[in-house]
Amino acid sequence: MKTENNSLQFKTNINCGGCIAKVTPFLNDAKGIFQWEVDTENKDKILTIKTDGITKEEIIEKVQEAGFKIESLN
């Protein structure tokens, strides 16, 4: 059985380990996220999410629920 993993990228203001810790439960509890990471070294703090069924809108909602700014890059 092959699962298709799509990768979505977002510009965020998640800029440190504490921020990542704060957003982790929101992203880990979201159904349809296969894997995610934030590049805090990048000036745009790029959040990359490998999806397995979650929509861009749902990801944006989750990150905003955690209290962060987010905008889609793709």
N, CA, C and O of each residue as an XYZ file, in Angstrom:
296
protein
N       0.845     -1.190      0.000
C       0.000      0.000      0.000
C       0.884      1.245      0.000
O       1.727      1.418      0.880
N       0.687      2.096     -0.979
C       1.524      3.288     -1.111
C       0.766      4.506     -0.590
O      -0.371      4.762     -0.985
N       1.410      5.244      0.297
C       0.829      6.483      0.799
C       1.507      7.632      0.084
O       2.735      7.679      0.003
N       0.731      8.542     -0.428
C       1.289      9.699     -1.105
C       1.540     10.796     -0.075
O       0.629     11.231      0.630
N       2.779     11.225     -0.008
C       3.113     12.307      0.923
C       3.373     13.586      0.150
O       4.307     13.667     -0.647
N       2.544     14.571      0.394
C       2.745     15.879     -0.225
C       3.442     16.765      0.782
O       3.207     16.671      1.987
N       4.295     17.619      0.278
C       5.024     18.522      1.151
C       4.486     19.935      0.990
O       4.395     20.444     -0.127
N       4.128     20.569      2.100
C       3.651     21.946      2.083
C       4.624     22.793      2.886
O       5.184     22.340      3.884
N       4.818     24.029      2.439
C       5.712     24.926      3.166
C       4.991     26.214      3.535
O       4.159     26.729      2.787
N       5.340     26.715      4.716
C       4.706     27.907      5.250
C       5.762     28.823      5.858
O       6.763     28.362      6.407
N       5.523     30.114      5.750
C       6.349     31.113      6.419
C       5.691     31.350      7.776
O       4.483     31.571      7.851
N       6.485     31.304      8.851
C       5.912     31.435     10.194
C       6.738     32.399     11.040
O       7.738     32.953     10.585
N       6.293     32.586     12.285
C       7.111     33.306     13.262
C       7.488     32.368     14.413
O       7.656     32.807     15.550
N       7.618     31.083     14.107
C       8.083     30.075     15.073
C       9.613     30.137     15.029
O      10.229     29.589     14.114
N      10.230     30.806     16.019
C      11.647     31.112     15.832
C      12.609     30.560     16.867
O      13.787     30.918     16.849
N      12.152     29.702     17.769
C      13.082     29.156     18.760
C      12.572     27.810     19.273
O      11.463     27.384     18.949
N      13.387     27.165     20.060
C      13.010     25.867     20.627
C      11.747     25.940     21.469
O      10.927     25.022     21.458
N      11.598     27.043     22.201
C      10.396     27.220     23.034
C       9.142     27.311     22.185
O       8.094     26.766     22.532
N       9.273     28.019     21.053
C       8.133     28.144     20.123
C       7.788     26.782     19.530
O       6.619     26.414     19.424
N       8.828     26.041     19.146
C       8.609     24.708     18.576
C       7.914     23.819     19.605
O       6.996     23.072     19.267
N       8.354     23.901     20.862
C       7.727     23.111     21.929
C       6.258     23.487     22.093
O       5.420     22.629     22.371
N       5.951     24.775     21.920
C       4.572     25.244     22.082
C       3.669     24.739     20.950
O       2.508     24.403     21.187
N       4.196     24.686     19.727
C       3.383     24.289     18.575
C       3.320     22.763     18.401
O       2.418     22.246     17.742
N       4.279     22.055     18.992
C       4.371     20.600     18.828
C       3.071     19.843     19.127
O       2.644     19.041     18.296
N       2.420     20.066     20.291
C       1.195     19.294     20.544
C       0.095     19.562     19.517
O      -0.682     18.664     19.191
N       0.027     20.788     19.007
C      -1.004     21.128     18.019
C      -0.752     20.357     16.711
O      -1.677     19.796     16.125
N       0.500     20.340     16.271
C       0.811     19.656     15.009
C       0.820     18.144     15.176
O       0.412     17.419     14.270
N       1.281     17.663     16.325
C       1.314     16.217     16.540
C      -0.084     15.623     16.691
O      -0.302     14.458     16.357
N      -1.030     16.414     17.191
C      -2.400     15.920     17.372
C      -3.228     16.018     16.097
O      -4.300     15.422     15.998
N      -2.724     16.773     15.119
C      -3.485     16.958     13.882
C      -3.446     15.687     13.046
O      -2.376     15.139     12.780
N      -4.608     15.230     12.639
C      -4.669     14.055     11.772
C      -4.229     14.457     10.368
O      -4.607     15.519      9.874
N      -3.438     13.612      9.730
C      -3.043     13.882      8.361
C      -1.673     14.514      8.207
O      -1.264     14.853      7.096
N      -0.957     14.676      9.321
C       0.419     15.166      9.229
C       1.339     13.967      9.424
O       1.284     13.279     10.443
N       2.174     13.738      8.438
C       3.094     12.606      8.438
C       4.384     12.975      9.169
O       4.906     12.189      9.960
N       4.890     14.173      8.897
C       6.143     14.630      9.484
C       6.203     16.148      9.335
O       5.651     16.695      8.381
N       6.864     16.833     10.263
C       6.986     18.289     10.133
C       8.271     18.778     10.775
O       8.826     18.129     11.661
N       8.738     19.941     10.313
C       9.912     20.565     10.913
C       9.910     22.054     10.602
O       9.343     22.494      9.603
N      10.557     22.824     11.480
C      10.680     24.268     11.279
C      12.159     24.590     11.125
O      12.981     24.182     11.945
N      12.490     25.323     10.074
C      13.865     25.769      9.860
C      14.033     27.124     10.531
O      13.791     28.161      9.912
N      14.444     27.119     11.793
C      14.574     28.374     12.544
C      15.799     29.177     12.112
O      15.937     30.343     12.482
N      16.689     28.561     11.332
C      17.865     29.275     10.806
C      17.476     30.186      9.639
O      18.142     31.187      9.377
N      16.397     29.833      8.946
C      15.926     30.615      7.801
C      15.225     31.867      8.329
O      14.472     31.794      9.300
N      15.472     33.022      7.690
C      14.853     34.262      8.191
C      13.326     34.212      8.150
O      12.669     34.911      8.922
N      12.756     33.398      7.264
C      11.299     33.268      7.165
C      10.736     32.152      8.049
O       9.534     31.891      8.029
N      11.610     31.492      8.827
C      11.176     30.416      9.754
C      10.247     29.425      9.034
O       9.082     29.269      9.399
N      10.785     28.771      8.016
C       9.980     27.910      7.146
C       9.544     26.629      7.855
O      10.368     25.857      8.346
N       8.237     26.427      7.893
C       7.634     25.205      8.420
C       7.353     24.310      7.224
O       6.613     24.688      6.316
N       7.950     23.119      7.227
C       7.705     22.146      6.160
C       6.903     20.998      6.748
O       7.283     20.411      7.761
N       5.792     20.687      6.103
C       4.927     19.612      6.585
C       4.726     18.598      5.479
O       4.312     18.938      4.371
N       5.027     17.336      5.796
C       4.711     16.247      4.876
C       3.313     15.790      5.263
O       3.079     15.322      6.377
N       2.396     15.935      4.325
C       1.001     15.677      4.655
C       0.544     14.301      4.207
O       1.091     13.701      3.282
N      -0.471     13.833      4.895
C      -1.112     12.572      4.551
C      -2.618     12.787      4.733
O      -3.283     12.075      5.487
N      -3.133     13.795      4.015
C      -4.575     14.020      4.059
C      -5.025     15.323      4.689
O      -6.193     15.687      4.550
N      -4.150     16.038      5.373
C      -4.564     17.303      5.983
C      -4.507     18.412      4.922
O      -3.681     18.369      4.010
N      -5.389     19.394      5.055
C      -5.394     20.491      4.080
C      -4.533     21.647      4.580
O      -4.222     21.753      5.766
N      -4.162     22.504      3.641
C      -3.390     23.701      3.945
C      -4.130     24.553      4.981
O      -3.524     25.074      5.918
N      -5.442     24.684      4.800
C      -6.268     25.502      5.696
C      -6.253     24.933      7.112
O      -6.192     25.684      8.087
N      -6.306     23.610      7.223
C      -6.307     22.978      8.548
C      -4.972     23.198      9.256
O      -4.936     23.400     10.470
N      -3.884     23.160      8.501
C      -2.556     23.401      9.091
C      -2.472     24.842      9.593
O      -2.007     25.093     10.704
N      -2.923     25.777      8.771
C      -2.902     27.195      9.150
C      -3.705     27.399     10.440
O      -3.274     28.114     11.344
N      -4.869     26.763     10.509
C      -5.725     26.847     11.698
C      -5.003     26.338     12.941
O      -5.046     26.974     13.994
N      -4.342     25.196     12.817
C      -3.631     24.586     13.957
C      -2.522     25.494     14.465
O      -2.383     25.690     15.672
N      -1.729     26.050     13.550
C      -0.611     26.903     13.949
C      -1.133     28.192     14.581
O      -0.546     28.692     15.540
N      -2.225     28.730     14.052
C      -2.823     29.930     14.641
C      -3.398     29.624     16.020
O      -3.321     30.457     16.923
N      -3.971     28.439     16.189
C      -4.479     28.012     17.504
C      -3.357     28.029     18.531
O      -3.569     28.373     19.694
N      -2.153     27.651     18.086
C      -0.991     27.629     18.986
C      -0.465     29.019     19.259
O       0.397     29.201     20.119
N      -0.987     30.028     18.519
C      -0.629     31.406     18.781
C       0.444     31.984     17.858
O       1.079     32.983     18.197
N       0.648     31.363     16.695
C       1.687     31.821     15.781
C       1.113     32.324     14.474
O       0.005     31.965     14.077
N       1.901     33.172     13.808
C       1.538     33.648     12.482
C       2.017     32.626     11.466
O       3.058     31.995     11.648
N       1.253     32.470     10.397
C       1.614     31.492      9.365
C       1.013     31.928      8.045
O      -0.127     32.391      7.992
N       1.792     31.778      6.968
C       1.239     31.996      5.645
C       1.806     30.969      4.686
O       2.970     30.580      4.785
N       0.975     30.538      3.764
C       1.346     29.479      2.831
C       2.357     29.971      1.795
O       2.270     31.104      1.320
N       3.304     29.119      1.455
C       4.280     29.434      0.430
C       4.003     28.683     -0.878
O       4.582     29.006     -1.915
N       3.119     27.681     -0.825
C       2.839     26.925     -2.056
C       1.378     26.558     -2.179
O       0.981     25.923     -3.155
